[in-house]
Amino acid sequence: MKYNFDKIIDRRFTESTKWDGMTDYFGSNKPLPMWIADMDFMTPKPIIKAVKRRLKHPIYGYSFPGESCYDAIIKKMARDFSWKIKKEWIVFTNGVVDGLDTGIKSLTEPGDSVVIQPPVYFPFTSVIKNNKCEILNNVLLNQNGQYTMNYDDLRSKLSKKPKAIILCSPHNPVGRVWREEELKELGEMCFANNCVMIADEIHNDIVFKSNQHTVLASINTRLEQSTISLFSSSKIFNTPAFHTAFAVIPNPELREKYLQARMGQNGGNLFGYIALEAGYNCGDKYKRKVVKYIEANIEYFVKYINKNIPQLQVVKPEGTYLVWVDMKDLNILPEQRNKFLIQNCRLALDEGGIFGEGGEGFYRFNLACPRVYVEEALLRLEEAIKNL
């Protein structure tokens, strides 16, 4: 199957949050949207075909994931990560954030503490606060644009006996693909302190060149029994509108608590199950091609900024289609940056402060789009910055 990722698909007037929701978030629909994390590429053809086939049946009643859907997940984990899982370990959710919320509910009581590693995907903060828990920030170390975990600080945070830590792997927004030894050190520290790990691994398929995603729970039996792993096919196959994800929970006690916390809630939906199964079974060719295209976009973006806009410092990602850019050296007051980017650059970006401590002065760019959008964004940035 051929895919043309240079093709522009008009998403306006489709109730697209990214394109049609800009006025609500940015006060204008004129900027070029490079914010919310979905792609401007078509969904893989096998998924479209499978959904259309089911649409032909005229009844869309209550549904559940079939055996073939579970089988697709089990085979994907074995094929991509050499991790052998069982059907009963899988719990479907309405998305990874929904799965995170259930994880926190199942492990904590109001007043308990949970560790996160900012700057990090901002719903982590909301989920913890909504469950009336305390946030312990284990801030990532940034050494000249290379982010690492701060294990000394983590040791200090674990001494406060948090009930859980939420890991972002690969990391959004800084783009780290954690090495196995990094994950093992974190995991063993958490295991020794009875701190359950909730791993958001939604970006696992989007990894570049020599980097390799390691599933935290696959490292050894101790970590497998201490981890709630969250996945979805929605990032790599561009199907977030189907609101379907799943947790893998090998530990029966943790799994029972998780199921109790989900009592009365649905997990996924008919077309989400169909899309997930078709993607995992027939989407590898699409995955290879789209990751290659995104990586080329990132290479172009990084080289262009380094050559033409030296006021910006780019953190080159090892994975995800998101790029973290330091704009603190711009000749502009911090409180004016957002207005400058929206009105002068005409770009809709995610402001770094929403990702928590360490995010101030950064902006997140979404480069899962046709190259012409990347080129246009860079030209707008360069022109506006020259006129400062």
Backbone hydrogen bonds in HBPLUS format (Angstrom, degrees):
<---DONOR---> <-ACCEPTOR-->    atom                        ^
c    i                          cat <-CA-CA->   ^        H-A-AA   ^      H-
h    n   atom  resd res      DA  || num        DHA   H-A  angle D-A-AA Bond
n    s   type  num  typ     dist DA aas  dist angle  dist       angle   num
A0007-LYS N   A0004-ASN O   3.19 MM   3  5.63 158.0  2.24 108.6 115.2     1
A0020-ASP N   A0016-SER O   2.62 MM   4  5.21 141.6  1.77 143.7 157.2     2
A0021-GLY N   A0017-THR O   3.06 MM   4  4.43 132.1  2.30 109.9 117.9     3
A0025-TYR N   A0022-MET O   3.10 MM   3  5.15 118.8  2.49  96.3 111.4     4
A0026-PHE N   A0022-MET O   2.59 MM   4  5.44 167.6  1.61 164.3 167.6     5
A0027-GLY N   A0023-THR O   2.89 MM   4  4.34 137.2  2.07 116.8 122.2     6
A0032-LEU N   A0346-ARG O   2.90 MM 314  6.24 159.4  1.94 135.6 134.1     7
A0348-ALA N   A0032-LEU O   3.02 MM 316  5.88 169.1  2.03 140.9 138.3     8
A0034-MET N   A0348-ALA O   2.93 MM 314  5.69 161.2  1.96 149.8 155.6     9
A0366-ASN N   A0034-MET O   3.00 MM 332  4.81 140.2  2.16 119.8 126.2    10
A0038-ASP N   A0036-ILE O   2.95 MM   2  6.07 134.1  2.16 109.7  95.9    11
A0040-ASP N   A0368-ALA O   2.93 MM 328  6.30 164.4  1.96 155.6 160.5    12
A0047-ILE N   A0044-PRO O   3.10 MM   3  5.57 129.8  2.36 109.4 121.6    13
A0048-ILE N   A0044-PRO O   3.20 MM   4  6.59 162.9  2.23 152.7 157.5    14
A0049-LYS N   A0045-LYS O   2.87 MM   4  6.01 165.2  1.90 157.7 161.6    15
A0050-ALA N   A0046-PRO O   3.01 MM   4  6.09 156.2  2.07 137.2 143.6    16
A0051-VAL N   A0047-ILE O   2.93 MM   4  6.14 164.8  1.96 157.5 161.1    17
A0052-LYS N   A0048-ILE O   2.95 MM   4  6.10 164.0  1.98 150.2 155.0    18
A0053-ARG N   A0049-LYS O   2.96 MM   4  6.12 152.3  2.04 144.6 152.4    19
A0054-ARG N   A0050-ALA O   3.19 MM   4  6.49 156.7  2.24 145.3 150.2    20
A0055-LEU N   A0051-VAL O   2.92 MM   4  6.13 148.2  2.02 148.2 158.2    21
A0057-HIS N   A0054-ARG O   3.10 MM   3  5.73 151.9  2.18 114.0 121.0    22
A0069-CYS N   A0066-GLY O   3.01 MM   3  5.32 135.1  2.22 105.2 117.2    23
A0070-TYR N   A0066-GLY O   3.29 MM   4  6.76 159.8  2.34 155.2 159.1    24
A0071-ASP N   A0067-GLU O   2.87 MM   4  6.08 158.1  1.92 149.0 156.1    25
A0072-ALA N   A0068-SER O   3.02 MM   4  6.15 144.9  2.15 133.9 141.9    26
A0073-ILE N   A0069-CYS O   3.24 MM   4  6.60 153.4  2.31 147.3 153.2    27
A0074-ILE N   A0070-TYR O   2.97 MM   4  6.27 167.0  1.99 157.3 160.7    28
A0075-LYS N   A0071-ASP O   2.94 MM   4  6.09 163.4  1.97 150.5 154.8    29
A0076-LYS N   A0072-ALA O   2.99 MM   4  6.08 151.2  2.07 139.4 147.6    30
A0077-MET N   A0073-ILE O   3.02 MM   4  6.27 163.1  2.05 158.1 160.7    31
A0078-ALA N   A0074-ILE O   3.17 MM   4  6.39 156.8  2.23 144.8 151.1    32
A0079-ARG N   A0075-LYS O   2.81 MM   4  5.87 162.4  1.84 151.3 156.8    33
A0080-ASP N   A0076-LYS O   2.90 MM   4  5.83 170.8  1.91 152.6 155.4    34
A0081-PHE N   A0077-MET O   3.04 MM   4  5.40 146.8  2.15 127.4 137.0    35
A0083-TRP N   A0077-MET O   3.18 MM   6  5.42 173.9  2.18 123.7 123.1    36
A0082-SER N   A0078-ALA O   3.09 MM   4  4.32 134.2  2.31 114.7 117.6    37
A0089-TRP N   A0086-LYS O   3.00 MM   3  5.50 154.4  2.07 113.2 121.3    38
A0090-ILE N   A0087-LYS O   3.00 MM   3  5.65 164.2  2.03 122.7 127.6    39
A0249-ILE N   A0089-TRP O   2.84 MM 160  4.92 165.9  1.86 135.6 139.0    40
A0091-VAL N   A0247-ALA O   2.86 MM 156  5.07 158.6  1.90 146.3 151.1    41
A0247-ALA N   A0091-VAL O   2.70 MM 156  5.07 164.7  1.72 151.2 154.7    42
A0093-THR N   A0245-ALA O   2.90 MM 152  5.18 167.6  1.92 127.3 129.1    43
A0245-ALA N   A0093-THR O   3.12 MM 152  5.18 162.0  2.15 135.5 134.0    44
A0099-GLY N   A0095-GLY O   2.94 MM   4  6.20 148.4  2.04 142.1 151.7    45
A0100-LEU N   A0096-VAL O   2.76 MM   4  6.10 145.8  1.88 148.2 158.1    46
A0101-ASP N   A0097-VAL O   2.93 MM   4  6.20 160.0  1.97 150.9 155.5    47
A0102-THR N   A0098-ASP O   3.07 MM   4  6.36 158.2  2.12 146.0 151.4    48
A0103-GLY N   A0099-GLY O   2.98 MM   4  6.19 153.9  2.05 142.1 149.6    49
A0104-ILE N   A0100-LEU O   2.96 MM   4  6.31 160.5  2.00 157.8 161.2    50
A0105-LYS N   A0101-ASP O   2.95 MM   4  6.16 166.2  1.97 152.0 156.4    51
A0106-SER N   A0102-THR O   2.89 MM   4  6.03 154.4  1.95 150.0 156.7    52
A0107-LEU N   A0104-ILE O   3.21 MM   3  5.30 141.7  2.37 100.7 111.1    53
A0108-THR N   A0104-ILE O   3.07 MM   4  5.88 139.9  2.23 157.0 162.9    54
A0112-ASP N   A0109-GLU O   2.97 MM   3  5.72 162.4  2.00 150.1 151.6    55
A0111-GLY N   A0132-LYS O   2.78 MM  21  6.18 154.2  1.85 148.2 155.5    56
A0134-GLU N   A0112-ASP O   2.74 MM  22  6.06 159.7  1.78 150.0 156.1    57
A0163-LYS N   A0113-SER O   2.95 MM  50  6.14 147.4  2.06 162.5 162.8    58
A0114-VAL N   A0134-GLU O   2.86 MM  20  6.24 151.1  1.95 168.0 175.4    59
A0136-LEU N   A0114-VAL O   2.89 MM  22  5.90 159.9  1.93 149.1 148.4    60
A0115-VAL N   A0164-ALA O   2.91 MM  49  6.35 160.7  1.94 146.8 149.8    61
A0166-ILE N   A0115-VAL O   2.92 MM  51  6.34 159.5  1.96 168.0 168.8    62
A0116-ILE N   A0136-LEU O   3.09 MM  20  6.38 155.0  2.15 155.2 157.5    63
A0138-ASN N   A0116-ILE O   2.84 MM  22  5.95 173.3  1.84 174.6 172.8    64
A0140-LEU N   A0118-PRO O   2.88 MM  22  6.12 166.6  1.90 167.0 171.5    65
A0120-VAL N   A0355-PHE O   2.81 MM 235  4.94 150.6  1.90 141.4 138.1    66
A0121-TYR N   A0172-ASN O   2.93 MM  51  5.63 123.5  2.26 166.2 152.0    67
A0124-PHE N   A0121-TYR O   3.13 MM   3  6.15 163.3  2.16 130.6 134.9    68
A0125-THR N   A0122-PHE O   3.07 MM   3  5.64 129.9  2.33 116.2 125.6    69
A0127-VAL N   A0123-PRO O   2.89 MM   4  6.00 168.2  1.90 157.1 159.0    70
A0128-ILE N   A0124-PHE O   3.20 MM   4  6.42 161.0  2.24 147.9 152.4    71
A0129-LYS N   A0125-THR O   2.97 MM   4  6.18 170.5  1.98 157.3 160.2    72
A0130-ASN N   A0126-SER O   2.79 MM   4  5.86 160.1  1.82 153.1 159.1    73
A0131-ASN N   A0128-ILE O   3.18 MM   3  5.29 137.6  2.36  98.0 109.6    74
A0133-CYS N   A0128-ILE O   3.12 MM   5  5.49 165.1  2.14 149.0 149.8    75
A0132-LYS N   A0129-LYS O   2.85 MM   3  4.91 157.1  1.90 111.7 114.0    76
A0141-LEU N   A0148-THR O   2.88 MM   7  5.23 159.0  1.92 158.5 160.5    77
A0148-THR N   A0141-LEU O   2.96 MM   7  5.23 149.4  2.05 141.5 150.8    78
A0143-GLN N   A0146-GLN O   3.01 MM   3  5.13 175.9  2.02 138.0 136.7    79
A0146-GLN N   A0143-GLN O   3.13 MM   3  5.13 155.9  2.19 103.2 110.7    80
A0154-LEU N   A0150-ASN O   2.93 MM   4  6.18 152.0  2.01 144.7 153.8    81
A0155-ARG N   A0151-TYR O   2.86 MM   4  6.04 155.0  1.92 146.6 152.0    82
A0156-SER N   A0152-ASP O   3.21 MM   4  6.53 151.5  2.30 140.3 147.5    83
A0157-LYS N   A0153-ASP O   2.89 MM   4  6.25 155.1  1.95 150.9 158.1    84
A0158-LEU N   A0154-LEU O   2.81 MM   4  6.04 156.0  1.87 154.4 160.8    85
A0159-SER N   A0155-ARG O   3.16 MM   4  6.36 132.8  2.40 136.9 148.1    86
A0159-SER N   A0156-SER O   3.24 MM   3  5.25 134.3  2.47  94.1 106.2    87
A0160-LYS N   A0157-LYS O   3.09 MM   3  5.56 157.6  2.14 109.4 116.5    88
A0161-LYS N   A0158-LEU O   3.00 MM   3  5.32 158.9  2.04 114.8 117.2    89
A0196-VAL N   A0163-LYS O   3.17 MM  33  6.32 149.2  2.27 137.3 131.1    90
A0165-ILE N   A0196-VAL O   2.95 MM  31  6.41 143.7  2.08 157.8 163.5    91
A0198-ILE N   A0165-ILE O   2.87 MM  33  6.13 168.7  1.88 169.5 171.0    92
A0167-LEU N   A0198-ILE O   2.84 MM  31  6.10 156.2  1.90 147.1 155.3    93
A0200-ASP N   A0167-LEU O   2.81 MM  33  6.01 167.3  1.83 172.0 168.3    94
A0169-SER N   A0200-ASP O   2.95 MM  31  6.05 174.3  1.96 157.2 159.1    95
A0171-HIS N   A0176-ARG O   2.84 MM   5  5.13 163.5  1.86 151.5 155.6    96
A0175-GLY N   A0171-HIS O   2.81 MM   4  5.08 140.5  1.97 139.8 144.8    97
A0318-GLU N   A0175-GLY O   2.80 MM 143  5.53 158.4  1.84 139.8 144.9    98
A0319-GLY N   A0175-GLY O   3.21 MM 144  5.27 131.1  2.46 133.0 142.0    99
A0182-GLU N   A0179-ARG O   3.05 MM   3  5.21 122.2  2.40 100.2 114.8   100
A0183-LEU N   A0179-ARG O   3.03 MM   4  6.37 163.9  2.06 159.7 163.6   101
A0184-LYS N   A0180-GLU O   2.83 MM   4  6.01 156.3  1.89 149.6 156.9   102
A0185-GLU N   A0181-GLU O   3.08 MM   4  6.17 159.5  2.13 140.1 144.7   103
A0186-LEU N   A0182-GLU O   3.13 MM   4  6.40 166.2  2.15 149.3 152.9   104
A0187-GLY N   A0183-LEU O   2.76 MM   4  5.90 165.5  1.78 152.2 157.3   105
A0188-GLU N   A0184-LYS O   2.84 MM   4  5.95 164.7  1.86 154.9 157.6   106
A0189-MET N   A0185-GLU O   3.16 MM   4  6.25 155.6  2.22 143.3 149.7   107
A0190-CYS N   A0186-LEU O   3.00 MM   4  6.27 159.6  2.04 153.2 159.0   108
A0191-PHE N   A0187-GLY O   2.84 MM   4  6.02 161.7  1.87 151.1 156.8   109
A0192-ALA N   A0188-GLU O   3.01 MM   4  6.08 159.0  2.06 142.8 147.9   110
A0193-ASN N   A0190-CYS O   3.04 MM   3  5.14 139.2  2.21  99.2 111.3   111
A0195-CYS N   A0190-CYS O   2.94 MM   5  4.90 175.3  1.94 146.2 145.2   112
A0194-ASN N   A0191-PHE O   3.20 MM   3  5.15 166.7  2.22 109.8 109.6   113
A0197-MET N   A0226-SER O   2.97 MM  29  6.25 167.6  1.99 164.3 165.4   114
A0228-ILE N   A0197-MET O   2.79 MM  31  6.24 157.7  1.84 161.1 168.8   115
A0199-ALA N   A0228-ILE O   2.85 MM  29  6.20 153.9  1.91 150.0 158.9   116
A0230-LEU N   A0199-ALA O   2.80 MM  31  5.92 162.4  1.83 172.7 167.7   117
A0201-GLU N   A0230-LEU O   2.95 MM  29  5.76 160.1  1.99 152.2 158.6   118
A0204-ASN N   A0201-GLU O   3.15 MM   3  5.45 152.1  2.23 121.9 121.2   119
A0206-ILE N   A0203-HIS O   3.05 MM   3  5.64 159.0  2.09 121.9 128.1   120
A0320-THR N   A0206-ILE O   2.78 MM 114  5.09 154.5  1.84 143.7 149.9   121
A0208-PHE N   A0318-GLU O   2.97 MM 110  5.65 171.4  1.97 157.7 154.8   122
A0211-ASN N   A0208-PHE O   3.00 MM   3  5.72 159.1  2.05 144.2 145.8   123
A0218-SER N   A0215-VAL O   2.94 MM   3  5.36 150.2  2.03 113.6 123.1   124
A0219-ILE N   A0216-LEU O   3.31 MM   3  5.91 171.9  2.32 119.1 121.4   125
A0224-GLU N   A0220-ASN O   2.98 MM   4  6.18 154.6  2.04 150.2 158.5   126
A0225-GLN N   A0221-THR O   2.98 MM   4  6.12 153.0  2.06 149.3 154.5   127
A0226-SER N   A0223-LEU O   3.10 MM   3  4.97 153.2  2.18  98.5 106.8   128
A0229-SER N   A0248-VAL O   3.17 MM  19  5.13 172.6  2.18 146.8 144.4   129
A0248-VAL N   A0229-SER O   2.75 MM  19  5.13 149.3  1.85 145.8 155.5   130
A0231-PHE N   A0246-PHE O   2.94 MM  15  5.54 166.7  1.95 164.4 168.8   131
A0246-PHE N   A0231-PHE O   2.93 MM  15  5.54 160.7  1.97 155.8 157.0   132
A0237-PHE N   A0233-SER O   3.15 MM   4  6.06 154.1  2.22 150.8 158.5   133
A0238-ASN N   A0234-SER O   2.88 MM   4  5.12 109.9  2.38 125.7 134.5   134
A0239-THR N   A0234-SER O   3.03 MM   5  4.43 148.7  2.13 116.6 126.5   135
A0242-PHE N   A0239-THR O   3.11 MM   3  5.86 167.0  2.13 123.0 127.0   136
A0243-HIS N   A0240-PRO O   3.08 MM   3  5.58 165.8  2.10 116.5 121.1   137
A0255-ARG N   A0251-ASN O   2.88 MM   4  6.06 157.3  1.93 154.8 162.5   138
A0256-GLU N   A0252-PRO O   2.94 MM   4  6.02 154.7  2.00 141.2 147.0   139
A0257-LYS N   A0253-GLU O   3.13 MM   4  6.37 161.3  2.17 147.6 152.3   140
A0258-TYR N   A0254-LEU O   2.92 MM   4  6.11 152.2  2.00 144.3 152.7   141
A0259-LEU N   A0255-ARG O   2.87 MM   4  6.14 158.9  1.92 151.8 156.7   142
A0260-GLN N   A0256-GLU O   2.94 MM   4  6.14 154.8  2.01 146.3 153.4   143
A0261-ALA N   A0257-LYS O   2.96 MM   4  6.20 150.3  2.05 143.5 151.5   144
A0262-ARG N   A0258-TYR O   3.13 MM   4  6.41 126.5  2.43 137.1 151.0   145
A0262-ARG N   A0259-LEU O   3.12 MM   3  5.04 136.6  2.32  93.5 105.9   146
A0263-MET N   A0260-GLN O   3.22 MM   3  5.19 164.1  2.25 104.2 108.3   147
A0265-GLN N   A0262-ARG O   2.83 MM   3  5.41 156.0  1.89 153.6 152.2   148
A0272-GLY N   A0269-ASN O   3.02 MM   3  5.15 121.4  2.37 102.3 118.2   149
A0273-TYR N   A0269-ASN O   2.95 MM   4  6.23 157.6  2.00 165.8 172.1   150
A0274-ILE N   A0270-LEU O   3.19 MM   4  6.47 159.8  2.23 144.5 150.1   151
A0275-ALA N   A0271-PHE O   2.91 MM   4  6.00 160.3  1.95 141.4 146.9   152
A0276-LEU N   A0272-GLY O   2.94 MM   4  6.04 163.5  1.96 148.2 153.0   153
A0277-GLU N   A0273-TYR O   3.01 MM   4  6.16 170.4  2.02 151.5 154.1   154
A0278-ALA N   A0274-ILE O   3.01 MM   4  6.15 168.5  2.02 151.7 155.1   155
A0279-GLY N   A0275-ALA O   2.89 MM   4  5.95 159.4  1.93 148.5 154.8   156
A0280-TYR N   A0276-LEU O   2.93 MM   4  6.09 173.8  1.93 158.2 159.8   157
A0281-ASN N   A0277-GLU O   2.98 MM   4  6.00 149.6  2.07 144.3 153.0   158
A0282-CYS N   A0278-ALA O   2.82 MM   4  5.62 152.3  1.90 144.2 151.5   159
A0283-GLY N   A0279-GLY O   2.75 MM   4  4.47 132.3  1.98 138.8 137.3   160
A0287-LYS N   A0283-GLY O   2.89 MM   4  6.09 163.6  1.92 156.0 161.3   161
A0288-ARG N   A0284-ASP O   2.97 MM   4  6.22 165.5  1.99 154.0 155.8   162
A0289-LYS N   A0285-LYS O   3.13 MM   4  6.33 163.4  2.16 149.1 153.6   163
A0290-VAL N   A0286-TYR O   2.83 MM   4  6.00 168.9  1.85 164.9 167.6   164
A0291-VAL N   A0287-LYS O   3.02 MM   4  6.02 162.7  2.05 151.2 156.0   165
A0292-LYS N   A0288-ARG O   3.13 MM   4  6.19 154.7  2.20 139.2 146.3   166
A0293-TYR N   A0289-LYS O   3.02 MM   4  6.24 153.7  2.09 144.2 151.3   167
A0294-ILE N   A0290-VAL O   2.90 MM   4  6.11 163.9  1.93 150.2 154.3   168
A0295-GLU N   A0291-VAL O   2.92 MM   4  6.06 160.3  1.96 148.1 153.6   169
A0296-ALA N   A0292-LYS O   3.09 MM   4  6.32 151.0  2.18 141.7 149.1   170
A0297-ASN N   A0293-TYR O   2.99 MM   4  6.34 151.8  2.07 147.8 155.9   171
A0298-ILE N   A0294-ILE O   2.95 MM   4  6.28 156.1  2.01 151.8 158.0   172
A0299-GLU N   A0295-GLU O   2.93 MM   4  6.20 158.5  1.98 149.3 154.9   173
A0300-TYR N   A0296-ALA O   3.01 MM   4  6.19 163.8  2.04 149.4 153.3   174
A0301-PHE N   A0297-ASN O   2.91 MM   4  6.11 162.5  1.94 149.8 155.0   175
A0302-VAL N   A0298-ILE O   2.89 MM   4  6.05 170.3  1.90 157.3 159.1   176
A0303-LYS N   A0299-GLU O   3.03 MM   4  6.12 170.5  2.04 151.7 154.8   177
A0304-TYR N   A0300-TYR O   2.95 MM   4  6.01 159.3  1.99 149.4 155.6   178
A0305-ILE N   A0301-PHE O   3.10 MM   4  6.28 167.3  2.12 151.2 154.3   179
A0306-ASN N   A0302-VAL O   2.99 MM   4  6.13 168.6  2.00 153.7 157.4   180
A0307-LYS N   A0303-LYS O   3.04 MM   4  6.12 147.3  2.15 142.8 150.9   181
A0308-ASN N   A0304-TYR O   2.78 MM   4  5.79 165.1  1.80 156.2 160.8   182
A0309-ILE N   A0305-ILE O   2.87 MM   4  4.70 151.6  1.95 125.2 132.9   183
A0312-LEU N   A0309-ILE O   3.08 MM   3  6.02 172.0  2.08 130.3 132.8   184
A0313-GLN N   A0326-ASP O   3.11 MM  13  4.95 165.5  2.14 140.7 145.3   185
A0326-ASP N   A0313-GLN O   2.75 MM  13  4.95 170.2  1.75 159.1 157.0   186
A0315-VAL N   A0324-TRP O   2.91 MM   9  5.43 165.7  1.93 172.3 176.8   187
A0367-LEU N   A0321-TYR O   2.96 MM  46  5.63 168.0  1.97 175.4 176.1   188
A0323-VAL N   A0365-PHE O   2.80 MM  42  5.05 159.8  1.84 146.9 153.8   189
A0365-PHE N   A0323-VAL O   2.81 MM  42  5.05 167.7  1.82 151.3 154.7   190
A0325-VAL N   A0363-TYR O   2.89 MM  38  5.29 168.1  1.90 155.6 159.6   191
A0363-TYR N   A0325-VAL O   2.83 MM  38  5.29 143.6  1.96 142.4 154.4   192
A0327-MET N   A0361-GLY O   2.80 MM  34  5.51 163.2  1.83 155.8 160.7   193
A0330-LEU N   A0327-MET O   3.20 MM   3  5.71 167.7  2.22 117.1 119.9   194
A0332-ILE N   A0330-LEU O   2.77 MM   2  5.46 136.4  1.96 106.7  92.7   195
A0336-GLN N   A0333-LEU O   2.83 MM   3  5.33 157.4  1.88 119.4 127.2   196
A0337-ARG N   A0334-PRO O   3.27 MM   3  5.47 165.1  2.29 108.9 113.3   197
A0340-PHE N   A0336-GLN O   2.97 MM   4  6.13 158.8  2.02 153.0 159.6   198
A0341-LEU N   A0337-ARG O   2.91 MM   4  6.17 160.9  1.95 159.5 163.5   199
A0342-ILE N   A0338-ASN O   3.00 MM   4  6.21 159.3  2.05 152.2 157.8   200
A0343-GLN N   A0339-LYS O   2.81 MM   4  5.75 167.2  1.82 153.0 157.3   201
A0344-ASN N   A0340-PHE O   2.83 MM   4  5.04 137.6  2.01 124.4 138.2   202
A0345-CYS N   A0340-PHE O   3.01 MM   5  6.50 152.7  2.09 151.6 159.3   203
A0347-LEU N   A0341-LEU O   2.91 MM   6  5.68 165.0  1.93 147.2 151.7   204
A0350-ASP N   A0364-ARG O   3.44 MM  14  5.12 165.7  2.46 146.6 144.3   205
A0364-ARG N   A0350-ASP O   2.87 MM  14  5.12 164.6  1.89 150.4 155.7   206
A0354-ILE N   A0351-GLU O   3.27 MM   3  6.23 158.1  2.32 127.1 130.5   207
A0352-GLY N   A0362-PHE O   2.67 MM  10  4.56 143.9  1.80 152.1 141.3   208
A0355-PHE N   A0352-GLY O   2.97 MM   3  5.58 158.7  2.01 119.0 125.7   209
A0356-GLY N   A0353-GLY O   3.13 MM   3  5.50 162.8  2.16 113.2 115.8   210
A0359-GLY N   A0356-GLY O   2.95 MM   3  5.69 144.9  2.07 147.9 151.0   211
A0362-PHE N   A0359-GLY O   3.11 MM   3  5.61 161.3  2.15 137.5 138.0   212
A0373-TYR N   A0370-PRO O   2.96 MM   3  5.70 143.1  2.10 120.5 129.2   213
A0374-VAL N   A0371-ARG O   2.99 MM   3  5.09 115.3  2.42  99.0 115.0   214
A0375-GLU N   A0371-ARG O   2.92 MM   4  6.26 164.0  1.94 161.4 165.5   215
A0376-GLU N   A0372-VAL O   2.98 MM   4  6.07 157.9  2.03 140.2 146.4   216
A0377-ALA N   A0373-TYR O   2.91 MM   4  6.07 159.0  1.96 146.9 152.7   217
A0378-LEU N   A0374-VAL O   3.06 MM   4  6.28 159.2  2.11 150.6 155.6   218
A0379-LEU N   A0375-GLU O   3.02 MM   4  6.28 158.3  2.07 149.4 155.2   219
A0380-ARG N   A0376-GLU O   2.99 MM   4  6.21 159.9  2.03 151.3 156.5   220
A0381-LEU N   A0377-ALA O   2.96 MM   4  6.19 160.8  2.00 148.1 153.5   221
A0382-GLU N   A0378-LEU O   2.87 MM   4  6.03 171.8  1.87 154.1 156.4   222
A0383-GLU N   A0379-LEU O   3.02 MM   4  6.09 169.1  2.03 149.4 152.5   223
A0384-ALA N   A0380-ARG O   3.04 MM   4  6.10 168.2  2.06 149.2 152.9   224
A0385-ILE N   A0381-LEU O   2.94 MM   4  6.04 161.3  1.98 155.6 160.9   225
A0386-LYS N   A0382-GLU O   3.04 MM   4  6.16 153.6  2.11 146.0 153.1   226
A0387-ASN N   A0383-GLU O   3.26 MM   4  6.47 136.6  2.46 140.1 150.7   227
A0387-ASN N   A0384-ALA O   3.21 MM   3  5.21 131.7  2.46  93.2 105.9   228
A0388-LEU N   A0385-ILE O   3.17 MM   3  5.25 166.3  2.19 107.1 110.1   229
